[in-house]
Amino acid sequence: MRYVTMRQFIKRTVKTILVGYVIKFIRNKLSGKSSHPTDNKHN
């Protein structure tokens, strides 16, 4: 196993957090657009 420096570890952690936020944001946008009309129809 290679020795992972703290900087590399922090970079990787920040990247995964950012990716998670982006995926959440995109999912909310997509689900918001597609679910609002169906919610109104059901209600």
C-alpha positions as CSV (number, residue, x, y, z in Angstrom):
1,M,0.0,0.0,0.0
2,R,1.2,3.5,-0.8
3,Y,1.5,6.0,1.9
4,V,-1.3,8.6,1.5
5,T,-0.4,12.1,2.6
6,M,-2.8,14.2,4.6
7,R,-3.2,16.6,1.7
8,Q,-4.2,13.7,-0.7
9,F,-6.6,12.4,1.9
10,I,-8.2,15.8,2.4
11,K,-8.4,16.3,-1.4
12,R,-10.1,12.9,-1.8
13,T,-12.6,13.6,1.0
14,V,-13.5,17.1,-0.3
15,K,-13.9,15.6,-3.8
16,T,-16.3,12.9,-2.6
17,I,-18.3,15.4,-0.5
18,L,-18.5,17.8,-3.5
19,V,-19.6,14.9,-5.8
20,G,-22.2,13.9,-3.2
21,Y,-23.6,17.4,-3.0
22,V,-23.7,17.7,-6.9
23,I,-25.5,14.4,-7.2
24,K,-28.0,15.5,-4.5
25,F,-28.5,18.8,-6.2
26,I,-29.1,17.3,-9.6
27,R,-31.5,14.6,-8.1
28,N,-33.4,17.3,-6.3
29,K,-33.7,19.3,-9.5
30,L,-34.8,16.3,-11.6
31,S,-37.2,14.9,-9.0
32,G,-38.5,18.4,-8.3
33,K,-39.3,18.9,-12.0
34,S,-40.8,15.5,-12.5
35,S,-42.6,15.0,-9.1
36,H,-44.4,18.4,-8.7
37,P,-46.9,17.8,-11.5
38,T,-47.6,14.2,-10.3
39,D,-48.0,15.5,-6.7
40,N,-50.5,18.1,-7.8
41,K,-52.4,15.4,-9.8
42,H,-52.5,13.0,-6.8
43,N,-53.5,15.8,-4.4
